[in-house]
Amino acid sequence: MQGLWLSKGSWAFKSDLLDPVVGLDESLVAVQAAGICGTDLELARGYYDFDGIPGHEFIGRVVSGALSGQRVVADINLGCGQCLRCQAGTHRHCAERVVIGIHQRAGAFAQFLSVPNKNLITVDERLPDGLAVLAEPVAAALEIIEQMPKPLPSRVLVIGAGRLGLLVAEVLASVDCKVTILVRSRARAAHLQNKSIQVVTSIQPDSFGWLVDCSGSSSGLTTALHAATPQAILVLKSTLTDAVGVDLSPIMVKELTVLGSRCGPMDKALAWLGAGHLSAPLSVCYPFSAIDSALDAAKEPKYFKVLLEPDQC
């Protein structure tokens, strides 16, 4: 089959990849579209020492298996199913966990991938591919609401206007939070659809009691720590692999609560998208063979999302 192979930071299009091995209680899924995520770019920089087929944001159709013919997305975390964490429903924290397209499991930047049936979620045929492919990052945004103490604070600062940061802002605004998003470039913020979201390029110190850092950068984390009021809640939403030079003393001095947040409920993400909270954003799609052009486009703020799809035979 055709697809992309990532090894030692180098992307390569291949037309001779081995077909997925479909295990017991698994399905074979044909990929219709897959999104390039910030995590994919981090993998190319050495995150998880990944070597294989990346890609975890996707919409596909089951070719063979229990849901044959159905459009599907997937919970990308695959637990062992036997340990206490899996039995308690927290398979995302299984010590033996593998992650589709991220950690020890082939991903969706290929014509086909195999997925355990229990990880598949069916998608309404009326939901466009351009929205369905966002289910995984929308689920990650919704996880913030799942984790936060209730009632939610009325105000929140989102730091970083990457694609995840924009989705976090949209999700939090949809539950009537007054959202401010801190951006470096207003061009990226032009993708925001909820006009109640306030866009700023600077922020005062000690100004927010709830903050969500989606910057994935040490400068973003530093900004969050300075913008937090005493006893604020700081949600870390994006992967920061190098925090060298960040002064963490405000966490202690201000008595901050730091909350790590990762993947979320895919079923609720599809319901949120299906409810019309978001229109299909401006995206561009490339065949797998044009990966270099796709990666260049991923750096352009004018596109909300860059999608990949199999080359036409």
TAVEN-V755377 format. One record per residue. N is the residue number from 1. PHI is phi in whole degrees, -180 to 180 (* if undefined). OMEGA is omega in degrees with one decimal (NA if undefined). Layout:
BEGIN
n: (N;N)
phi: (PHI;PHI)
omega: (OMEGA;OMEGA)
END
This chain:
BEGIN
n: (1;2;3;4;5;6;7;8;9;10;11;12;13;14;15;16;17;18;19;20;21;22;23;24;25;26;27;28;29;30;31;32;33;34;35;36;37;38;39;40;41;42;43;44;45;46;47;48;49;50;51;52;53;54;55;56;57;58;59;60;61;62;63;64;65;66;67;68;69;70;71;72;73;74;75;76;77;78;79;80;81;82;83;84;85;86;87;88;89;90;91;92;93;94;95;96;97;98;99;100;101;102;103;104;105;106;107;108;109;110;111;112;113;114;115;116;117;118;119;120;121;122;123;124;125;126;127;128;129;130;131;132;133;134;135;136;137;138;139;140;141;142;143;144;145;146;147;148;149;150;151;152;153;154;155;156;157;158;159;160;161;162;163;164;165;166;167;168;169;170;171;172;173;174;175;176;177;178;179;180;181;182;183;184;185;186;187;188;189;190;191;192;193;194;195;196;197;198;199;200;201;202;203;204;205;206;207;208;209;210;211;212;213;214;215;216;217;218;219;220;221;222;223;224;225;226;227;228;229;230;231;232;233;234;235;236;237;238;239;240;241;242;243;244;245;246;247;248;249;250;251;252;253;254;255;256;257;258;259;260;261;262;263;264;265;266;267;268;269;270;271;272;273;274;275;276;277;278;279;280;281;282;283;284;285;286;287;288;289;290;291;292;293;294;295;296;297;298;299;300;301;302;303;304;305;306;307;308;309;310;311;312;313)
phi: (*;-96;168;-112;-122;-112;-147;54;80;-111;-93;-141;-84;-130;-109;-126;-68;-69;-62;-61;-87;-95;-83;-62;62;-122;-125;-95;-117;-88;-77;-96;-158;-139;-96;-80;-114;-58;-65;-62;-69;-67;-59;-68;-94;115;-62;64;50;-74;-144;155;-95;-85;105;-136;-96;-153;-126;-146;-130;-71;-89;-148;138;-63;-109;-51;93;-85;-76;-144;-121;-143;-71;-81;-92;-114;-85;-73;84;-114;-74;-63;-67;-64;-65;-88;88;-110;-63;-66;-116;-60;-65;-102;-60;-117;-131;-55;73;-129;-144;62;-152;-60;-106;-100;-85;-160;-63;-138;-148;-101;-139;-57;-57;-69;-95;-87;-127;-73;-120;-57;-62;-80;-83;-61;-55;-63;-97;-59;-69;-90;-57;-65;-69;-64;-60;-63;-67;-65;-61;-60;-65;-60;-88;-70;-60;-110;-72;-67;-59;-80;-127;-148;-108;-102;-107;107;-108;-70;-64;-68;-59;-65;-68;-60;-61;-64;-64;-68;-66;-70;-107;69;-84;-82;-104;-115;-119;-94;-125;-91;-129;-69;-61;-67;-68;-63;-78;-62;-101;-82;-73;-80;-75;-88;-107;-132;-112;-150;-145;-81;-67;52;-119;-135;-91;-141;-135;-125;-92;-113;-77;66;-133;-67;-68;-66;-64;-59;-61;-61;-64;-77;-80;-75;-77;-56;64;-75;-106;-113;-98;-96;-107;-119;-74;-120;-92;-140;-106;-60;93;-84;-80;-90;-60;-59;-61;-80;-63;-89;55;-78;-99;-105;-121;-78;-143;-127;-80;-139;-78;-67;-64;-70;-65;-64;-65;-63;-66;-68;-78;86;-67;-140;-90;-57;-76;-68;-130;-134;-120;-125;-70;-53;-67;-102;-59;-63;-66;-64;-66;-64;-65;-65;-88;-86;-67;-71;-102;-71;-145;-110;-109;-120;-145;-60;-64;-74;-79)
omega: (178.3;179.2;-177.6;177.4;179.1;179.8;178.5;176.6;-177.3;178.6;178.7;172.0;179.8;177.8;-176.5;177.4;177.7;175.4;179.3;170.9;-177.2;-176.4;177.5;-179.0;174.7;177.8;173.1;-175.7;173.6;-176.6;175.2;176.5;178.7;-176.3;172.8;-175.9;175.9;178.1;177.4;178.6;175.7;176.4;179.5;178.3;174.9;-179.9;-179.3;180.0;-172.7;177.7;-178.1;-179.1;178.6;176.9;-178.7;174.2;-174.8;168.5;-177.4;177.5;-177.4;179.1;178.4;-178.9;-173.1;-177.8;-175.3;179.1;-176.2;169.0;-174.3;161.1;-175.2;163.1;-169.1;-178.3;-178.0;177.2;-178.7;179.3;-173.7;-173.3;-178.2;179.6;178.0;-179.4;179.3;178.1;178.9;-177.4;179.0;179.7;175.7;-179.3;-179.9;-175.2;166.1;-173.8;-178.5;175.3;-177.8;-173.3;171.3;176.6;-179.7;-174.3;-167.1;175.4;179.4;179.8;-175.2;168.0;176.9;-177.1;173.1;-177.6;-177.6;-179.9;-178.1;176.2;-178.3;-176.0;176.6;-178.4;-178.3;-179.2;-177.5;177.7;-177.2;174.0;-177.7;-178.3;178.6;-175.3;-176.7;177.9;175.5;176.6;177.9;177.8;179.6;179.6;177.4;179.5;178.9;-172.6;-172.6;172.2;179.9;-2.1;179.4;171.5;-176.1;-176.8;178.1;173.9;173.9;-177.9;179.1;-178.7;167.4;-175.2;177.9;179.4;178.1;178.7;176.5;179.0;179.8;-178.4;-178.0;176.4;-178.1;176.7;171.4;169.7;173.5;-170.4;168.7;178.7;180.0;-174.2;170.0;-179.3;178.0;178.9;178.6;-178.0;178.6;179.6;-178.7;-178.7;178.8;-172.8;177.4;-178.7;-179.4;-179.5;179.4;178.0;175.3;-175.6;179.3;175.8;176.0;-172.4;-177.8;177.7;176.5;-177.0;175.6;-179.2;177.2;-172.5;-175.8;-176.6;178.1;178.9;177.2;178.1;177.7;178.6;-179.9;-178.6;179.7;-177.2;-177.1;171.8;172.6;178.7;176.3;173.3;178.3;178.5;176.1;-170.1;-177.3;-176.5;174.7;-174.8;-177.8;-179.9;179.7;177.6;178.9;176.3;-177.2;-177.2;178.0;178.0;-180.0;-175.0;-179.5;-177.6;-178.4;168.6;-179.3;-175.0;174.1;-176.8;-174.1;-176.1;-176.0;-173.5;-177.3;-179.7;178.8;177.3;178.2;177.9;179.3;179.2;-179.4;-179.7;175.3;179.0;-175.8;170.3;-179.4;-177.0;179.5;-179.0;175.3;-174.8;178.7;171.0;180.0;-176.1;-179.7;-175.1;-179.6;177.8;179.2;179.5;175.6;-179.7;-179.7;178.3;-176.3;-179.6;-177.1;178.4;175.0;-176.2;173.8;-177.6;175.3;177.4;178.4;174.1;176.8;-178.7;NA)
END
